[in-house]
Amino acid sequence: MSTSIKRVFGALIVLAALLFTGTVGYMIFEDWSPLESLWMTVITMSTVGFGEVHPLGQGGQLLTIVIILSTLLVGSYAIGNISAFLIGGEIAAILKDKKMERNIERLQNHAILIGYGAVGREAARTWQEKGLIVIEKDPDLVHRAQKDGYMTVAGDATDEELLISAGIKRAKGLMIAIGYVADTVLISLTARELNPEINLSARIDDAHAVSKLRRVGVKNIVLPSQIGGRRLVGFLKQPRIVDFLDMVMEQEELSLKLEEVVIESGAGLVGKHLSESNIREASGGALVMSIFQPDGKHLVAPPPDYLLQAEDILIVLGTDDSLRKVCELAECCR
């Protein structure tokens, strides 16, 4: 709840207390009935100008003065905060938040990103798909994520209820980009408990914490220092390979991507050798770089006589259009 709303509610509570106090005061000082006392208090607070219920004694007059002055002070305070609430756009912000909550509730198989710092922003930019929810507790970063067009949930991701509000039970993946080991472990444990099938990935800065994350079910762990060190060496020893990978993964004009394609059981590719599948020709140039078999085996640069089977996962390199055609051949949905 915003500060302006809290102040408005506070002022309303004071006005209600003033109404009660005035009613009781008139009953005591003037010996009026409850209804007469309430009526006198209301017309005094509203300053509508109606006459007195009965002639007032000194106690009633002093009470009336107190009610009028108090109402003017508290009323001005409430009106100021209501004006700030309306002019400041808080109603629009509340309606926007409610709309975002409804949109989140409709999501299925979405991804959740925790942390919108430098690493988190790069992860969000690389995601390039709909259905990404950002959880962030820093108000400035929440605003930045919203400005960048992402659905957001503001708060501490170690809170189980917050993860539930982000649809953790329906999500397919959780990316933890905060770097703090203790929080990452707690979030991973909570996420795994709420959604045992969720795919977890995490960024940490301490290499000694890798084993801890493995034990709580985080299979995909990113160490920025390790990646940075390897790239530094790569630029010296194999700069052309590094440049090629950067072009493949980052340069939009090439539009090349690596994607997982699962062969469905009823697909025409099932039972065909890789050489006779015509994946490259039929797709317009897509290349099968690797195959993960259902039994867990992994083939890099699979041979032409490899027999394709249902539930094989093809790692394919190609453009958006060629990857779409490969998915059609495999009868899977992207």
C-alpha positions as CSV (number, residue, x, y, z in Angstrom):
1,M,0.0,0.0,0.0
2,S,1.4,3.4,-1.0
3,T,2.2,6.2,1.5
4,S,-0.6,8.4,0.2
5,I,-3.2,5.7,0.6
6,K,-2.0,5.0,4.1
7,R,-2.3,8.7,5.0
8,V,-5.8,8.9,3.5
9,F,-6.9,5.9,5.6
10,G,-5.2,7.4,8.6
11,A,-7.1,10.7,8.1
12,L,-10.4,8.8,7.7
13,I,-9.8,6.9,10.9
14,V,-9.2,10.2,12.8
15,L,-12.4,11.7,11.3
16,A,-14.4,8.6,12.4
17,A,-12.8,8.9,15.9
18,L,-13.8,12.6,15.9
19,L,-17.4,11.7,15.0
20,F,-17.6,9.2,17.8
21,T,-16.0,11.6,20.3
22,G,-18.4,14.5,19.3
23,T,-21.4,12.3,19.7
24,V,-20.4,11.0,23.1
25,G,-19.4,14.6,24.1
26,Y,-22.8,16.1,23.3
27,M,-24.5,13.2,25.2
28,I,-22.4,14.0,28.2
29,F,-22.3,17.8,28.2
30,E,-25.8,18.5,26.8
31,D,-27.6,15.4,27.9
32,W,-28.9,14.9,24.4
33,S,-30.1,11.6,22.9
34,P,-27.6,9.6,20.8
35,L,-29.4,10.6,17.5
36,E,-29.4,14.3,18.4
37,S,-25.8,14.1,19.4
38,L,-24.8,12.3,16.2
39,W,-26.8,14.8,14.1
40,M,-25.1,17.8,15.8
41,T,-21.7,16.3,15.3
42,V,-22.3,15.6,11.6
43,I,-23.6,19.1,10.8
44,T,-20.8,20.6,12.8
45,M,-18.1,18.6,11.0
46,S,-19.7,19.2,7.6
47,T,-20.1,22.9,8.2
48,V,-23.4,22.9,6.3
49,G,-24.8,25.7,8.4
50,F,-27.9,24.0,9.9
51,G,-29.0,25.5,13.3
52,E,-28.2,23.9,16.6
53,V,-30.4,21.0,17.8
54,H,-30.9,22.8,21.1
55,P,-29.3,25.8,22.7
56,L,-25.7,24.9,23.7
57,G,-24.2,25.3,27.1
58,Q,-20.6,26.3,27.6
59,G,-19.4,22.7,27.5
60,G,-21.2,22.1,24.2
61,Q,-19.9,25.3,22.8
62,L,-16.3,24.4,23.6
63,L,-16.8,20.9,22.2
64,T,-18.2,22.4,19.0
65,I,-15.2,24.7,18.6
66,V,-12.8,21.7,19.1
67,I,-14.8,19.7,16.5
68,I,-14.7,22.5,13.9
69,L,-11.0,23.1,14.2
70,S,-10.1,19.5,14.3
71,T,-12.3,18.8,11.2
72,L,-10.6,21.6,9.3
73,L,-7.2,20.3,10.1
74,V,-7.8,16.7,9.5
75,G,-10.0,17.3,6.5
76,S,-7.4,19.5,4.8
77,Y,-4.8,16.8,5.4
78,A,-7.1,14.1,3.9
79,I,-8.0,16.2,0.9
80,G,-4.3,17.0,0.2
81,N,-3.4,13.3,0.2
82,I,-6.5,12.4,-1.9
83,S,-5.4,15.0,-4.4
84,A,-1.8,13.6,-4.4
85,F,-3.3,10.1,-4.8
86,L,-5.3,11.2,-7.8
87,I,-3.0,13.6,-9.5
88,G,0.1,11.5,-8.8
89,G,-1.3,8.7,-11.0
90,E,-1.5,6.1,-8.2
91,I,-4.9,4.9,-9.3
92,A,-3.6,4.2,-12.8
93,A,-0.6,2.4,-11.2
94,I,-2.9,0.3,-9.0
95,L,-5.1,-0.6,-12.0
96,K,-2.0,-1.5,-14.0
97,D,-0.8,-3.7,-11.2
98,K,-4.1,-5.5,-11.1
99,K,-4.1,-6.0,-14.8
100,M,-0.5,-7.4,-14.5
101,E,-1.7,-9.8,-11.8
102,R,-4.5,-11.1,-14.0
103,N,-2.0,-11.6,-16.9
104,I,0.3,-13.6,-14.6
105,E,-2.5,-15.8,-13.5
106,R,-3.2,-16.8,-17.1
107,L,0.4,-17.8,-17.8
108,Q,1.4,-21.4,-18.3
109,N,4.9,-22.8,-18.9
110,H,6.5,-19.4,-18.4
111,A,9.9,-18.4,-17.1
112,I,10.7,-16.5,-13.9
113,L,13.8,-14.4,-13.6
114,I,14.9,-13.4,-10.1
115,G,17.1,-10.3,-10.0
116,Y,17.2,-7.5,-12.6
117,G,20.8,-6.3,-12.1
118,A,23.3,-6.4,-14.9
119,V,23.2,-10.2,-15.3
120,G,19.4,-10.4,-14.9
121,R,18.9,-7.7,-17.6
122,E,21.2,-9.5,-20.0
123,A,19.3,-12.8,-19.3
124,A,16.0,-11.0,-20.0
125,R,17.3,-9.5,-23.2
126,T,18.6,-12.8,-24.4
127,W,15.3,-14.6,-23.5
128,Q,13.5,-12.8,-26.4
129,E,10.2,-14.6,-25.8
130,K,6.9,-13.8,-24.2
131,G,6.0,-15.2,-20.8
132,L,8.9,-13.9,-18.7
133,I,8.2,-12.6,-15.1
134,V,10.8,-10.6,-13.3
135,I,11.0,-10.7,-9.5
136,E,12.9,-7.8,-8.0
137,K,12.9,-6.1,-4.6
138,D,14.7,-2.9,-5.5
139,P,12.0,-0.4,-6.5
140,D,14.3,1.3,-9.0
141,L,15.0,-2.0,-10.8
142,V,11.3,-2.9,-10.7
143,H,10.5,0.3,-12.5
144,R,13.3,-0.3,-15.0
145,A,12.0,-3.9,-15.7
146,Q,8.5,-2.5,-16.3
147,K,9.8,0.2,-18.5
148,D,11.6,-2.5,-20.5
149,G,8.3,-4.2,-21.0
150,Y,8.5,-7.1,-18.6
151,M,5.8,-8.3,-16.2
152,T,7.1,-7.8,-12.6
153,V,6.5,-9.0,-9.1
154,A,8.0,-6.7,-6.5
155,G,9.4,-8.2,-3.3
156,D,11.8,-10.7,-1.8
157,A,12.0,-13.9,-3.8
158,T,12.8,-15.9,-0.6
159,D,9.1,-15.4,0.3
160,E,7.2,-18.5,-0.7
161,E,3.9,-16.5,-1.3
162,L,5.7,-14.2,-3.6
163,L,6.9,-17.1,-5.7
164,I,3.4,-18.5,-5.8
165,S,2.0,-15.1,-7.0
166,A,4.6,-15.3,-9.8
167,G,3.1,-18.6,-10.9
168,I,6.0,-20.8,-9.8
169,K,3.7,-23.9,-9.8
170,R,2.9,-23.4,-13.5
171,A,6.4,-22.2,-14.6
172,K,8.8,-24.3,-16.7
173,G,11.9,-22.6,-15.6
174,L,13.4,-20.4,-12.9
175,M,16.5,-18.2,-13.5
176,I,18.2,-16.9,-10.3
177,A,20.5,-14.0,-11.1
178,I,21.0,-12.5,-7.7
179,G,24.4,-14.1,-6.9
180,Y,23.9,-14.5,-3.2
181,V,24.5,-18.1,-2.2
182,A,22.3,-18.3,0.9
183,D,19.3,-16.7,-0.9
184,T,19.9,-18.7,-4.0
185,V,19.9,-22.0,-2.0
186,L,16.7,-21.0,-0.1
187,I,14.9,-19.9,-3.3
188,S,15.9,-23.2,-5.1
189,L,14.7,-25.3,-2.2
190,T,11.3,-23.5,-2.1
191,A,10.9,-23.6,-5.9
192,R,11.7,-27.3,-6.1
193,E,9.2,-28.0,-3.3
194,L,6.4,-26.0,-5.0
195,N,7.2,-27.4,-8.5
196,P,9.3,-30.6,-8.6
197,E,9.6,-30.5,-12.4
198,I,10.8,-26.9,-12.7
199,N,14.1,-26.3,-14.6
200,L,16.5,-24.4,-12.3
201,S,19.4,-22.3,-13.3
202,A,21.4,-19.9,-11.1
203,R,24.3,-17.4,-11.2
204,I,26.7,-17.4,-8.3
205,D,30.0,-15.7,-7.6
206,D,31.5,-18.3,-5.3
207,A,32.8,-21.4,-7.0
208,H,32.9,-23.2,-3.6
209,A,29.1,-23.1,-3.5
210,V,28.5,-25.1,-6.6
211,S,28.2,-28.4,-4.6
212,K,25.5,-26.8,-2.3
213,L,23.4,-25.8,-5.3
214,R,23.8,-29.3,-6.9
215,R,22.5,-30.9,-3.7
216,V,19.3,-28.7,-3.8
217,G,18.6,-29.6,-7.4
218,V,20.2,-26.8,-9.4
219,K,21.8,-28.5,-12.4
220,N,22.6,-25.4,-14.4
221,I,25.0,-23.1,-12.6
222,V,26.7,-20.0,-14.1
223,L,30.0,-18.6,-12.7
224,P,30.6,-15.2,-14.4
225,S,34.2,-15.3,-13.3
226,Q,34.8,-18.7,-14.9
227,I,33.1,-17.7,-18.1
228,G,35.0,-14.4,-18.3
229,G,38.3,-16.1,-17.7
230,R,37.6,-18.7,-20.5
231,R,36.7,-16.0,-22.9
232,L,39.8,-14.0,-22.2
233,V,41.9,-17.1,-23.0
234,G,39.7,-17.8,-26.0
235,F,40.3,-14.4,-27.5
236,L,44.1,-15.1,-27.4
237,K,44.2,-18.7,-28.4
238,Q,41.1,-19.1,-30.7
239,P,39.8,-15.6,-31.5
240,R,38.0,-16.7,-34.7
241,I,36.0,-19.4,-32.8
242,V,34.9,-16.8,-30.2
243,D,34.0,-14.3,-32.9
244,F,32.0,-17.0,-34.7
245,L,30.1,-18.0,-31.6
246,D,29.3,-14.3,-30.9
247,M,28.0,-13.8,-34.4
248,V,25.9,-16.9,-34.2
249,M,24.4,-16.1,-30.8
250,E,24.2,-12.3,-30.8
251,Q,24.2,-10.6,-34.2
252,E,20.6,-10.1,-35.2
253,E,21.4,-9.6,-38.8
254,L,22.6,-13.2,-39.1
255,S,19.6,-14.5,-37.2
256,L,21.3,-17.8,-36.4
257,K,20.1,-19.7,-33.3
258,L,20.7,-23.0,-31.6
259,E,17.5,-24.7,-30.6
260,E,16.3,-27.9,-29.1
261,V,13.9,-29.9,-31.3
262,V,12.1,-32.9,-29.9
263,I,11.0,-35.6,-32.4
264,E,7.4,-36.6,-31.6
265,S,6.4,-40.2,-31.8
266,G,4.2,-39.8,-34.8
267,A,6.7,-37.7,-36.8
268,G,7.8,-38.8,-40.3
269,L,11.4,-38.6,-39.2
270,V,11.0,-41.5,-36.8
271,G,12.8,-44.6,-38.2
272,K,14.8,-42.7,-40.8
273,H,18.6,-42.4,-41.0
274,L,19.8,-38.9,-40.6
275,S,21.2,-38.9,-44.1
276,E,17.7,-39.7,-45.6
277,S,15.8,-37.4,-43.4
278,N,16.7,-34.4,-45.7
279,I,16.5,-32.1,-42.7
280,R,19.0,-29.7,-44.2
281,E,17.4,-29.6,-47.6
282,A,13.8,-29.5,-46.4
283,S,14.5,-26.8,-43.9
284,G,16.6,-24.6,-46.1
285,G,20.0,-25.0,-44.4
286,A,19.5,-26.1,-40.8
287,L,22.3,-28.2,-39.3
288,V,21.9,-31.0,-36.7
289,M,24.8,-30.3,-34.5
290,S,24.1,-32.9,-31.8
291,I,21.5,-35.4,-30.6
292,F,20.4,-36.3,-27.1
293,Q,18.9,-39.8,-27.0
294,P,16.0,-40.8,-24.7
295,D,18.4,-43.1,-22.7
296,G,20.6,-40.1,-21.9
297,K,23.4,-40.7,-24.4
298,H,24.7,-37.7,-26.3
299,L,26.0,-37.8,-29.8
300,V,28.1,-34.8,-31.1
301,A,28.2,-34.5,-34.9
302,P,26.0,-37.6,-35.3
303,P,26.9,-39.9,-38.2
304,P,24.8,-40.0,-41.4
305,D,23.6,-43.5,-40.7
306,Y,22.2,-42.6,-37.3
307,L,18.6,-43.9,-37.0
308,L,16.3,-41.2,-35.7
309,Q,13.8,-42.2,-33.0
310,A,10.9,-40.7,-31.1
311,E,11.9,-38.4,-28.2
312,D,15.3,-37.7,-29.7
313,I,16.3,-34.2,-28.9
314,L,18.1,-32.5,-31.9
315,I,20.3,-29.6,-31.3
316,V,19.8,-27.6,-34.5
317,L,21.6,-24.5,-35.8
318,G,19.6,-22.3,-38.2
319,T,17.5,-19.3,-38.9
320,D,14.1,-18.8,-37.4
321,D,12.5,-19.9,-40.6
322,S,14.7,-23.0,-41.0
323,L,14.2,-24.0,-37.3
324,R,10.4,-23.6,-37.8
325,K,10.6,-26.1,-40.7
326,V,12.6,-28.6,-38.7
327,C,10.0,-28.4,-35.9
328,E,7.3,-29.1,-38.5
329,L,9.3,-32.2,-39.7
330,A,9.6,-33.3,-36.1
331,E,5.9,-32.4,-35.4
332,C,6.8,-30.5,-32.3
333,C,5.6,-27.1,-31.1
334,R,8.0,-24.2,-30.7
